[in-house]
């Protein structure tokens, strides 16, 4: 029987998000495979985390493309981006807190590419007068990632309904990022 690598990775991310100290045995059980099968796919935890990172970067870059960030207003583009990223929210939630990804030789170049594209969207919104200019594009980018991770955790834990995912993120992010007219 062929192992569904994506299923294994998503199962691992879901478990590791809830229990960061989970063993490879527990990851295998969550994925419905044996430990030996898991080890044939991933030599250890580091290899598993790096595979999760690669999948997430691939999905995030595809979401950025699908969201057509240059079309319409920046607000519309943010709404589309959140919709496109929703499928990857579980991966983002895990990776957002995985410190080992930022140790050693530095950040994976894929994250840097994603950051540049998202920050450019927020900069475009600032330049068009849609978004506040007292918050840097880098901070708005981090806020988006944090809200995506928080919403994913809340949905996974059953504290909020999955159908509210998009509304919660967009409502809070744009509600706090919109430029207000002075009284």
C-alpha positions as CSV (number, residue, x, y, z in Angstrom):
1,X,0.0,0.0,0.0
2,X,1.4,3.4,-1.0
3,X,1.8,6.0,1.7
4,X,-0.1,9.3,1.2
5,X,2.8,11.7,2.0
6,X,0.5,14.7,2.2
7,X,-1.9,12.9,4.6
8,X,1.1,12.0,6.8
9,X,2.4,15.6,6.8
10,X,-1.0,17.1,7.6
11,X,-1.6,14.6,10.4
12,X,1.8,15.3,11.8
13,X,1.2,19.1,11.7
14,X,-2.2,18.7,13.4
15,X,-0.7,16.5,16.2
16,X,2.4,18.6,16.6
17,X,0.4,21.8,16.8
18,X,-1.5,20.4,19.8
19,X,1.4,18.5,21.3
20,X,4.9,19.8,20.3
21,X,6.6,17.1,22.3
22,X,4.9,14.2,20.4
23,X,7.2,11.3,19.6
24,X,7.6,9.9,16.1
25,X,5.5,6.9,17.4
26,X,2.7,9.2,18.2
27,X,3.0,10.9,14.8
28,X,2.9,7.6,13.0
29,X,-0.2,6.6,15.0
30,X,-1.9,9.9,14.2
31,X,-1.2,9.3,10.5
32,X,-2.5,5.7,10.7
33,X,0.8,4.2,9.7
34,X,3.5,2.2,11.5
35,X,6.6,3.8,13.0
36,X,8.8,1.9,10.4
37,X,6.7,3.3,7.6
38,X,7.1,6.8,9.0
39,X,10.8,6.4,9.3
40,X,11.1,5.2,5.7
41,X,9.5,8.5,4.7
42,X,11.3,10.8,7.2
43,X,14.6,9.8,8.9
44,X,13.7,11.7,12.1
45,X,11.8,14.7,13.5
46,X,14.1,17.2,11.7
47,X,13.4,15.7,8.3
48,X,9.7,15.6,9.1
49,X,9.7,19.3,10.1
50,X,11.6,20.2,7.0
51,X,9.1,18.4,4.8
52,X,6.3,20.2,6.6
53,X,8.1,23.5,5.9
54,X,8.6,22.6,2.2
55,X,4.9,21.7,1.8
56,X,3.8,24.9,3.5
57,X,6.0,27.1,1.4
58,X,4.8,25.4,-1.7
59,X,1.2,25.9,-0.7
60,X,1.7,29.5,0.4
61,X,3.3,30.4,-2.8
62,X,0.5,28.8,-4.8
63,X,-2.0,30.7,-2.6
64,X,-0.2,34.0,-3.3
65,X,-0.5,33.3,-7.0
66,X,-4.1,32.3,-6.9
67,X,-5.0,35.3,-4.8
68,X,-4.0,37.7,-7.6
69,X,-2.5,40.2,-5.2
70,X,-2.2,42.9,-7.9
71,X,-5.9,42.8,-8.9
72,X,-8.5,45.2,-7.4
73,X,-8.1,46.9,-4.1
74,X,-5.6,45.8,-1.5
75,X,-8.5,45.0,0.8
76,X,-10.0,42.7,-1.8
77,X,-6.6,41.1,-2.3
78,X,-6.2,40.4,1.4
79,X,-9.6,38.8,1.5
80,X,-8.7,36.5,-1.4
81,X,-5.3,35.7,0.1
82,X,-6.9,34.6,3.4
83,X,-9.3,32.4,1.5
84,X,-6.5,30.9,-0.5
85,X,-4.4,30.3,2.6
86,X,-7.1,28.7,4.6
87,X,-6.2,25.2,3.4
88,X,-2.7,25.7,4.7
89,X,-3.6,27.2,8.0
90,X,-2.9,24.0,10.0
91,X,0.6,23.8,8.5
92,X,1.2,27.5,9.2
93,X,-0.1,27.1,12.8
94,X,2.5,24.5,13.5
95,X,5.4,26.1,11.6
96,X,4.7,29.6,13.1
97,X,5.9,28.3,16.5
98,X,8.6,25.9,15.3
99,X,11.7,27.6,16.5
100,X,14.2,25.2,14.9
101,X,13.3,26.6,11.5
102,X,14.9,29.9,12.4
103,X,18.1,28.6,14.0
104,X,21.5,27.9,12.4
105,X,21.9,29.1,8.8
106,X,18.8,31.3,9.0
107,X,15.5,31.4,7.4
108,X,14.5,29.3,4.4
109,X,14.5,31.5,1.3
110,X,11.0,30.4,0.5
111,X,9.7,32.3,3.6
112,X,11.6,35.4,2.5
113,X,9.9,35.2,-0.9
114,X,6.5,34.9,0.8
115,X,7.2,37.7,3.2
116,X,8.2,40.1,0.4
117,X,5.0,39.4,-1.6
118,X,2.7,39.8,1.4
119,X,4.5,42.9,2.6
120,X,4.2,44.4,-0.9
121,X,0.5,43.9,-0.7
122,X,0.3,45.8,2.6
123,X,2.6,48.5,1.2
124,X,0.3,48.9,-1.9
125,X,-2.7,49.3,0.5
126,X,-0.8,52.0,2.4
127,X,0.2,53.8,-0.8
128,X,-3.4,53.7,-2.0
129,X,-4.7,55.2,1.3
130,X,-6.6,52.0,2.3
131,X,-4.3,50.9,5.2
132,X,-2.8,52.7,8.1
133,X,0.6,54.1,7.6
134,X,1.7,53.9,11.2
135,X,2.0,50.1,11.0
136,X,4.9,48.8,8.9
137,X,4.2,46.3,6.1
138,X,6.5,43.9,7.9
139,X,4.3,44.1,11.1
140,X,1.0,43.7,9.1
141,X,2.6,40.6,7.5
142,X,3.4,39.1,10.9
143,X,0.0,40.0,12.1
144,X,-1.6,38.1,9.2
145,X,0.5,35.0,10.0
146,X,-0.3,35.3,13.7
147,X,-4.1,35.6,13.0
148,X,-3.9,32.7,10.6
149,X,-2.2,30.5,13.2
150,X,-4.6,31.6,16.0
151,X,-7.7,31.0,14.0
152,X,-6.4,27.6,13.0
153,X,-5.8,26.7,16.6
154,X,-9.2,28.0,17.7
155,X,-10.9,26.0,14.9
156,X,-8.9,22.8,15.7
157,X,-9.8,23.0,19.4
158,X,-13.4,23.6,18.6
159,X,-13.5,27.1,20.2
160,X,-14.8,28.6,17.0
161,X,-16.6,27.3,14.0
162,X,-14.6,26.6,10.9
163,X,-17.1,28.6,8.8
164,X,-16.0,31.7,10.7
165,X,-12.3,31.3,9.9
166,X,-12.2,33.9,7.0
167,X,-14.4,36.4,8.8
168,X,-12.4,36.3,12.0
169,X,-9.1,37.0,10.3
170,X,-10.2,39.5,7.8
171,X,-12.5,41.3,10.2
172,X,-9.8,41.8,12.8
173,X,-6.9,42.4,10.4
174,X,-8.7,44.9,8.2
175,X,-10.7,46.4,11.0
176,X,-7.4,47.3,12.7
177,X,-5.5,48.1,9.6
178,X,-7.9,50.4,7.8
179,X,-7.0,54.1,7.9
180,X,-9.5,56.2,9.8
181,X,-10.4,59.7,8.9
182,X,-9.5,62.3,11.5
183,X,-12.6,63.7,13.3
